[in-house]
Amino acid sequence: MSPDFDPAWLATMTGGVPHARVTEAWNAVLTYFPDVPAWPQLERKSYPESPYAQFSERFPGAVIRGDRLYIDREQGLDAALDRLFIAYLNGDTGYGAIGPDYAEGLFHLLENQVPFMQPMQALKGQVTGPISWGLAVVDQNRRPILYDELLAEALSHLLYLKAAWQEQGLRRFCERTIIMLNEPHLSSFGPGVAAISRDQVVTLLEEVLAGITGLKGIHCCGDADWSILLSTSVDILSLDAYSHAASLANYAQEVDAFLKRGGILAWGIVPAGDRAAAETVETLLARLEAAMSLLEEKGVPKEAMVKRGMITPSCGAGALSVELAEQVFALTAGVSSAMRSRYGY
């Protein structure tokens, strides 16, 4: 935890944008999220920029064919696995480098082409988390690689290196960094859904989080078992508070402990979809206050939530139109400004 970071209801985003041109994407980021910008993921540019392919480089047996990513175990993976494990053991973060064809938004930054207009409070990056990646990416027989112990371990090692490499790059522009693990599939965890144990989930998450020395977080846009995420070493829990604030209130004791140790709640109170068109800053403020009241009624001090809150969209905006995405971003910035004013920041 960075003791000098005051979240102060600042706004940021999850990463995904619908813009086709990197300059337009960065312009939107800097317009709406100047205090905590995040490098934009150009999900519509090409398949390698999609959330799972984007972090697949140098994973043993990874094959991209058209709009499909899979792991071809028939290649013989021993040599590639050895290289990955050696890189991990040696702390070779360069092995986790992400190429420009996979993350143009990030490379636009790393090549010093982003015209930052004001000092930042933090600079945010992201990787797809090991649970979601491991459940979504399958081998040639369509079996999720998370169910293979060796490949699951290799995945956590690769994502560790990608998070660490990315963080090193971001620090060239801002001393305070945030790296988020995007974990949409954590809403699938549970009996009869994803056949993995709670211990395995925590172990894999912690192995990736260990590669992050700055602020680290997890984003889940579904209805998760929040006690699992809150039991990890994360500094920031990011959630779809528009749809799932009530489920978070079921874990009030864990939320209270998280806030007491300095944790930050990133409230995704702005719906990243068509419902945003019917919302205003005022309606979303009321919804956010109601969400905090649910926790307060169960014993979480409101003062603690007020001191440790941020504002985000509920999820990524990559599937939206540019017009709708920027409407979502404008609402997010508006709610952030209103909360800062309301609580004296």
Secondary structure as the mmCIF struct_conf table of DSSP 4:
data_model
#
loop_
_struct_conf.conf_type_id
_struct_conf.id
_struct_conf.beg_label_comp_id
_struct_conf.beg_label_asym_id
_struct_conf.beg_label_seq_id
_struct_conf.end_label_comp_id
_struct_conf.end_label_asym_id
_struct_conf.end_label_seq_id
TURN_TY1_P TURN_TY1_P1 PRO A 3 ASP A 4
TURN_TY1_P TURN_TY1_P2 ALA A 8 TRP A 9
STRN STRN1 ALA A 11 ALA A 11
BEND BEND1 GLY A 15 GLY A 15
STRN STRN2 GLY A 16 VAL A 17
BEND BEND2 ALA A 20 ARG A 21
HELX_RH_AL_P HELX_RH_AL_P1 VAL A 22 TYR A 32
BEND BEND3 PRO A 34 VAL A 36
STRN STRN3 ALA A 38 ALA A 38
STRN STRN4 GLN A 41 LEU A 42
TURN_TY1_P TURN_TY1_P3 GLU A 43 LYS A 45
HELX_RH_3T_P HELX_RH_3T_P1 TYR A 47 GLU A 49
BEND BEND4 SER A 50 SER A 50
TURN_TY1_P TURN_TY1_P4 PRO A 51 TYR A 52
HELX_RH_3T_P HELX_RH_3T_P2 ALA A 53 PHE A 55
TURN_TY1_P TURN_TY1_P5 GLU A 57 ARG A 58
TURN_TY1_P TURN_TY1_P6 PRO A 60 GLY A 61
STRN STRN5 ALA A 62 ILE A 64
BEND BEND5 GLY A 66 ASP A 67
STRN STRN6 LEU A 69 ILE A 71
HELX_RH_3T_P HELX_RH_3T_P3 ARG A 73 GLN A 75
HELX_RH_AL_P HELX_RH_AL_P2 ASP A 78 LEU A 89
TURN_TY1_P TURN_TY1_P7 ASN A 90 GLY A 91
HELX_RH_3T_P HELX_RH_3T_P4 THR A 93 GLY A 96
TURN_TY1_P TURN_TY1_P8 PRO A 100 TYR A 102
HELX_RH_AL_P HELX_RH_AL_P3 GLU A 104 LEU A 110
TURN_TY1_P TURN_TY1_P9 GLU A 111 ASN A 112
BEND BEND6 GLN A 118 GLN A 118
BEND BEND7 GLN A 121 GLN A 121
STRN STRN7 LEU A 123 THR A 128
HELX_RH_AL_P HELX_RH_AL_P4 PRO A 130 ALA A 136
STRN STRN8 VAL A 138 ASP A 139
TURN_TY1_P TURN_TY1_P10 GLN A 140 ASN A 141
BEND BEND8 ARG A 142 ARG A 142
STRN STRN9 PRO A 144 PRO A 144
HELX_RH_3T_P HELX_RH_3T_P5 ILE A 145 TYR A 147
BEND BEND9 ASP A 148 ASP A 148
HELX_RH_AL_P HELX_RH_AL_P5 GLU A 149 LEU A 170
TURN_TY1_P TURN_TY1_P11 ARG A 171 PHE A 173
BEND BEND10 GLU A 175 ARG A 176
STRN STRN10 THR A 177 ASN A 182
HELX_RH_3T_P HELX_RH_3T_P6 PRO A 184 SER A 188
STRN STRN11 PHE A 189 GLY A 190
TURN_TY1_P TURN_TY1_P12 PRO A 191 VAL A 193
STRN STRN12 ALA A 194 ALA A 194
HELX_RH_AL_P HELX_RH_AL_P6 ARG A 198 LEU A 209
TURN_TY1_P TURN_TY1_P13 ALA A 210 GLY A 211
BEND BEND11 GLY A 214 GLY A 214
STRN STRN13 LEU A 215 CYS A 220
BEND BEND12 GLY A 222 GLY A 222
HELX_RH_AL_P HELX_RH_AL_P7 TRP A 226 LEU A 230
TURN_TY1_P TURN_TY1_P14 SER A 231 SER A 231
BEND BEND13 THR A 232 SER A 233
BEND BEND14 ASP A 235 ASP A 235
STRN STRN14 ILE A 236 LEU A 239
HELX_RH_AL_P HELX_RH_AL_P8 ALA A 241 ALA A 249
TURN_TY1_P TURN_TY1_P15 ASN A 250 TYR A 251
HELX_RH_AL_P HELX_RH_AL_P9 ALA A 252 LYS A 260
TURN_TY1_P TURN_TY1_P16 ARG A 261 GLY A 262
STRN STRN15 ILE A 264 VAL A 270
BEND BEND15 ALA A 272 GLY A 273
HELX_RH_3T_P HELX_RH_3T_P7 ASP A 274 ALA A 278
HELX_RH_AL_P HELX_RH_AL_P10 VAL A 281 GLU A 296
TURN_TY1_P TURN_TY1_P17 GLU A 297 GLY A 299
HELX_RH_AL_P HELX_RH_AL_P11 LYS A 302 LYS A 307
TURN_TY1_P TURN_TY1_P18 ARG A 308 ARG A 308
STRN STRN16 GLY A 309 PRO A 313
BEND BEND16 SER A 314 CYS A 315
TURN_TY1_P TURN_TY1_P19 GLY A 318 ALA A 319
BEND BEND17 LEU A 320 LEU A 320
HELX_RH_AL_P HELX_RH_AL_P12 VAL A 322 ARG A 342
TURN_TY1_P TURN_TY1_P20 TYR A 343 GLY A 344
#
